[in-house]
Amino acid sequence: MSLNPAVHADPVGTILFPLIAAVTRLPIIGWAKPVPVDVRRLKNYRRDYLFIAAAGPAANFLLAVASAVVLRLVSDAPRRSPAAWSGRRPSR
């Protein structure tokens, strides 16, 4: 297991397809190499393999939610005054 992103990079799915999509202004899609799993090390095969299979989509969902929150905070910050953040109207 490695947290080094270079180990998981697939030359076609990580470099070529996103590069072609960016140049041609198409939606950017890509993929990485599958992570090898040694099923002999799983104590409860069905349950543990379910957790392994769910880990990727769960991580993607959490990244999407975190990115949406950050984008919302960053995009609203310059347009709204501090009084609007609290929901109160500014006093005149």
MARBA-3410 file (N, C-alpha, C, O; in Angstrom, 1 decimal):
92
0.8,-1.2,0.0,0.0,0.0,0.0,0.9,1.2,0.0,1.9,1.3,0.7 ~ 0.5,2.2,-0.8,1.3,3.4,-0.9,0.4,4.6,-1.0,-0.6,4.6,-1.7 ~ 0.8,5.7,-0.3,0.0,7.0,-0.5,0.7,7.9,-1.5,0.2,9.0,-1.8 ~ 1.7,7.3,-2.2,2.4,8.1,-3.3,1.5,8.1,-4.5,1.2,7.0,-5.0 ~ 1.0,9.2,-4.9,0.1,9.3,-6.1,0.7,8.7,-7.4,0.0,8.3,-8.3
2.0,8.8,-7.5,2.7,8.4,-8.8,2.5,6.8,-8.9,2.5,6.4,-10.1 ~ 2.4,6.1,-7.8,2.3,4.7,-7.9,0.9,4.3,-8.5,0.8,3.3,-9.2 ~ -0.1,5.1,-8.3,-1.5,4.8,-8.7,-1.8,5.4,-10.0,-2.9,5.2,-10.6 ~ -0.9,6.2,-10.6,-1.2,6.9,-11.9,-1.2,5.9,-13.0,-0.2,5.1,-13.2 ~ -2.2,6.0,-13.9,-2.2,5.2,-15.1,-1.9,6.2,-16.2,-2.5,7.2,-16.3
-0.9,5.8,-17.1,-0.5,6.8,-18.1,-1.6,7.3,-19.0,-1.7,8.4,-19.3 ~ -2.5,6.4,-19.4,-3.6,6.7,-20.3,-4.7,7.5,-19.5,-5.2,8.6,-19.9 ~ -5.2,6.9,-18.4,-6.3,7.5,-17.7,-6.0,8.7,-16.8,-6.9,9.5,-16.6 ~ -4.7,8.8,-16.4,-4.4,10.0,-15.5,-3.7,11.1,-16.3,-3.8,12.3,-15.9 ~ -3.1,10.8,-17.4,-2.4,11.8,-18.2,-3.0,12.1,-19.5,-3.4,13.2,-19.9
-3.1,11.1,-20.4,-3.5,11.2,-21.8,-4.9,11.7,-21.9,-5.2,12.7,-22.6 ~ -5.9,11.0,-21.3,-7.3,11.4,-21.5,-7.6,12.8,-20.9,-8.2,13.5,-21.6 ~ -7.2,13.1,-19.7,-7.4,14.5,-19.2,-6.8,15.5,-20.1,-7.3,16.6,-20.3 ~ -5.6,15.2,-20.6,-4.9,16.2,-21.4,-5.6,16.4,-22.7,-5.8,17.6,-23.2 ~ -6.1,15.4,-23.4,-6.8,15.5,-24.6,-8.2,16.2,-24.4,-8.6,17.1,-25.2
-8.8,15.9,-23.3,-10.1,16.5,-22.9,-9.9,18.0,-22.7,-10.7,18.8,-23.1 ~ -8.9,18.4,-22.0,-8.6,19.8,-21.7,-8.3,20.6,-23.0,-8.8,21.7,-23.1 ~ -7.6,20.0,-23.9,-7.2,20.6,-25.2,-8.4,20.8,-26.1,-8.6,21.8,-26.7 ~ -9.3,19.8,-26.1,-10.5,19.8,-27.0,-11.7,20.4,-26.3,-12.8,20.4,-26.9 ~ -11.6,20.8,-25.1,-12.7,21.4,-24.3,-13.8,20.4,-24.1,-15.0,20.9,-24.0
-13.5,19.2,-24.0,-14.5,18.2,-23.6,-14.5,17.9,-22.1,-13.6,18.4,-21.5 ~ -15.5,17.3,-21.6,-15.5,17.0,-20.2,-14.3,16.2,-19.8,-14.0,15.2,-20.5 ~ -13.7,16.5,-18.7,-12.4,15.8,-18.3,-12.8,14.6,-17.5,-13.5,14.7,-16.5 ~ -12.4,13.4,-18.0,-12.6,12.2,-17.3,-11.2,11.5,-17.2,-10.3,11.8,-17.9 ~ -11.1,10.6,-16.2,-9.8,9.9,-16.0,-10.0,8.8,-15.0,-11.1,8.6,-14.5
-9.0,8.1,-14.8,-9.0,7.0,-13.9,-7.6,6.7,-13.4,-6.6,7.2,-13.9 ~ -7.5,5.8,-12.4,-6.2,5.4,-11.9,-6.1,3.9,-11.9,-7.1,3.2,-12.3 ~ -4.9,3.4,-11.6,-4.8,1.9,-11.5,-5.6,1.3,-10.4,-5.7,2.0,-9.3 ~ -6.1,0.2,-10.5,-6.8,-0.5,-9.4,-5.8,-0.8,-8.3,-4.6,-1.1,-8.6 ~ -6.3,-0.8,-7.1,-5.4,-1.1,-5.9,-5.5,-2.6,-5.7,-6.6,-3.2,-5.5
-4.3,-3.3,-5.7,-4.4,-4.7,-5.5,-4.7,-5.1,-4.0,-4.3,-4.4,-3.1 ~ -5.5,-6.1,-3.8,-6.0,-6.5,-2.5,-5.6,-8.0,-2.3,-5.9,-8.8,-3.1 ~ -5.0,-8.3,-1.2,-4.7,-9.7,-0.8,-5.8,-10.2,0.0,-5.9,-9.9,1.2 ~ -6.7,-10.9,-0.6,-7.9,-11.4,0.1,-7.6,-12.5,1.1,-8.5,-12.7,2.0 ~ -6.4,-13.0,1.1,-6.1,-14.0,2.2,-5.9,-13.3,3.5,-6.0,-14.0,4.5
-5.7,-12.0,3.5,-5.5,-11.3,4.8,-6.8,-10.8,5.4,-6.8,-10.3,6.5 ~ -7.9,-11.1,4.7,-9.2,-10.6,5.2,-9.8,-11.7,6.2,-9.8,-12.9,5.9 ~ -10.2,-11.3,7.4,-10.8,-12.2,8.3,-12.2,-12.6,8.0,-12.5,-13.8,8.0 ~ -13.0,-11.7,7.7,-14.4,-12.0,7.2,-14.5,-11.5,5.8,-14.6,-10.3,5.5 ~ -14.3,-12.4,4.9,-14.1,-12.1,3.4,-15.3,-11.2,2.9,-15.0,-10.2,2.3
-16.5,-11.6,3.1,-17.6,-10.9,2.5,-17.7,-9.5,3.1,-17.8,-8.5,2.3 ~ -17.7,-9.3,4.4,-17.8,-8.0,5.0,-16.6,-7.1,4.7,-16.8,-6.0,4.3 ~ -15.4,-7.6,4.9,-14.2,-6.8,4.6,-14.1,-6.4,3.2,-13.6,-5.3,2.9 ~ -14.4,-7.3,2.3,-14.3,-6.9,0.8,-15.4,-5.9,0.5,-15.1,-5.0,-0.4 ~ -16.5,-5.9,1.2,-17.5,-4.9,1.0,-17.0,-3.5,1.4,-17.2,-2.5,0.8
-16.3,-3.5,2.6,-15.7,-2.2,3.0,-14.6,-1.7,2.1,-14.5,-0.5,1.8 ~ -13.8,-2.6,1.5,-12.8,-2.2,0.5,-13.5,-1.7,-0.7,-13.0,-0.7,-1.3 ~ -14.5,-2.3,-1.2,-15.2,-1.9,-2.4,-15.9,-0.5,-2.2,-16.0,0.3,-3.1 ~ -16.4,-0.3,-0.9,-17.1,1.0,-0.6,-16.1,2.1,-0.3,-16.5,3.3,-0.3 ~ -14.8,1.9,-0.1,-13.9,2.9,0.3,-13.7,3.9,-0.8,-13.6,5.1,-0.5
-13.6,3.5,-2.0,-13.3,4.5,-3.1,-14.5,5.4,-3.3,-14.3,6.6,-3.3 ~ -15.7,4.9,-3.5,-16.9,5.8,-3.7,-17.1,6.7,-2.4,-17.5,7.8,-2.6 ~ -16.9,6.2,-1.2,-17.0,7.0,0.0,-16.0,8.1,0.0,-16.4,9.2,0.4 ~ -14.8,7.8,-0.4,-13.8,8.9,-0.4,-14.1,9.9,-1.4,-14.0,11.1,-1.2 ~ -14.6,9.5,-2.6,-15.0,10.5,-3.6,-16.2,11.3,-3.2,-16.2,12.5,-3.4
-17.1,10.7,-2.5,-18.3,11.5,-1.9,-17.8,12.5,-0.9,-18.2,13.7,-1.0 ~ -16.9,12.1,0.0,-16.4,13.1,1.0,-15.6,14.2,0.4,-15.7,15.3,0.8 ~ -14.8,13.9,-0.6,-14.1,14.9,-1.3,-15.0,15.9,-2.0,-14.8,17.1,-2.0 ~ -16.1,15.4,-2.6,-17.0,16.2,-3.3,-17.8,17.2,-2.3,-17.9,18.3,-2.6 ~ -18.2,16.6,-1.2,-18.8,17.5,-0.2,-17.9,18.5,0.4,-18.3,19.7,0.5
-16.7,18.1,0.7,-15.7,19.1,1.2,-15.4,20.2,0.2,-15.3,21.3,0.5 ~ -15.2,19.8,-1.1,-15.0,20.7,-2.2,-16.1,21.7,-2.3,-15.9,22.9,-2.6 ~ -17.4,21.2,-2.2,-18.5,22.0,-2.4,-18.6,23.0,-1.3,-19.0,24.2,-1.5 ~ -18.3,22.6,-0.1,-18.3,23.5,1.1,-17.3,24.6,0.9,-17.6,25.8,1.1 ~ -16.1,24.2,0.5,-15.0,25.2,0.3,-15.4,26.2,-0.8,-15.2,27.4,-0.7
-15.9,25.6,-1.9,-16.3,26.5,-3.0,-17.4,27.5,-2.6,-17.3,28.6,-3.0 ~ -18.3,27.0,-1.9,-19.4,27.9,-1.4,-18.9,29.0,-0.5,-19.3,30.2,-0.7 ~ -18.0,28.7,0.4,-17.4,29.7,1.3,-16.5,30.7,0.5,-16.6,31.9,0.8 ~ -15.8,30.2,-0.4,-14.9,31.1,-1.2,-15.7,31.9,-2.2,-15.4,33.1,-2.3 ~ -16.7,31.4,-2.8,-17.4,32.1,-3.8,-18.3,33.2,-3.2,-18.6,34.2,-3.9
-18.8,32.9,-2.0,-19.7,33.9,-1.4,-19.0,35.0,-0.6,-19.6,36.1,-0.4 ~ -17.8,34.7,-0.2,-17.1,35.6,0.7,-17.0,37.1,0.1,-17.3,38.0,0.9 ~ -16.5,37.3,-1.1,-16.4,38.7,-1.5,-17.7,39.4,-1.8,-17.7,40.7,-1.7 ~ -18.8,38.7,-2.0,-20.0,39.4,-2.4,-20.9,39.7,-1.2,-21.7,40.6,-1.3 ~ -20.7,39.1,-0.1,-21.5,39.3,1.1,-20.8,40.0,2.2,-19.6,39.8,2.4
-21.5,40.9,2.9,-20.9,41.6,4.0,-20.9,40.7,5.2,-21.7,39.8,5.3 ~ -20.1,41.0,6.2,-20.1,40.2,7.4,-21.4,40.2,8.1,-21.8,39.3,8.8 ~ -22.2,41.3,8.0,-23.5,41.4,8.6,-24.5,40.3,7.9,-25.3,39.8,8.6 ~ -24.3,40.1,6.7,-25.1,39.1,6.0,-24.8,37.7,6.4,-25.6,36.8,6.3 ~ -23.5,37.4,6.8,-23.1,36.1,7.2,-23.9,35.7,8.5,-24.3,34.5,8.6
-24.3,36.6,9.3,-25.0,36.2,10.6,-26.5,36.2,10.4,-27.2,35.8,11.2 ~ -26.9,36.7,9.2,-28.4,36.7,8.9,-29.0,38.0,9.4,-30.2,38.2,9.2 ~ -28.3,38.9,10.0,-28.8,40.2,10.5,-28.6,41.3,9.4,-27.7,41.2,8.6 ~ -29.5,42.2,9.4,-29.4,43.4,8.5,-28.5,44.4,9.1,-28.5,44.6,10.4 ~ -27.7,45.1,8.3,-26.8,46.1,8.9,-27.7,47.3,9.4,-28.6,47.7,8.8
-27.3,47.8,10.6,-28.0,49.0,11.1,-27.6,50.3,10.4,-26.5,50.4,9.9 ~ -28.6,51.2,10.3,-28.3,52.4,9.6,-28.1,53.5,10.5,-27.9,54.7,10.1
END
